[in-house]
Amino acid sequence: MAKYLLVSFKTCPWVQRAAIVLREKNIDFEFRHIEPDNRPDWFLAISPHKKVPVLRLDDKVSLFESSAMSEFLDETTQPRLHPEDPVERAINRAWTDYVPTFAAEVTAVAYADTEADYNKAKERITVPFERLEAALAKQGKGPFFNGSKYSLVDASYAPFLQRYFYLDRIRPLGHIEKFPRLKAWAQALIARPSTHSFPEGEFEAMYRLNLKKRNKYLAQFVELPAVAAE
């Protein structure tokens, strides 16, 4: 049996994406968390971009880029998460490729320096939301992107929809309520155990602490639960 080591920052959404796929496939793996500001030499030696995630296979091969990891895991282990139909599979891959654009727009408010920047970023969230709402209308009745069967698309979007809810609880964004299919999809993903590497409250506290440390415009509105202060 292959040995899997997933190297991570605790709150990295791209690592979370890979971890979700590993859990959906019931693959035993070791989670090793490192600090973004103190990346050890052994990690720098196996990560070409010096970024997480890195998936180490049998202490011999290092895979980087979460999309490549997901595809590899789906090709080599059951159950398959990609659709069998080649057209549906291509549609799924296309929407997975849209994830970086979606993520950048949906979480941009967390990086805004000023109130004006925040308000501009907040309004741009509607564009990717509209596109996903239309895609979900074509894909079926849910609860997942392809209907009743969980897929790599679900694993790819779950971390960023989770962060939207976190940001919305810090300062209401007021968008997802306008997109009923997207909201139902997001809630189904958040409810799925594979989405979570940590207890939900603990993870949200870590995310809030990171926002506070980032010291952008939103930081002034972040309240830290007791678990984050310890």
Summary of the structure (lengths in Angstrom):
residues: 230
radius of gyration: 17.8
end to end distance: 38.9
largest distance: 53.4
contacts: 668
relative contact order: 0.13
helix: 59%
strand: 9%
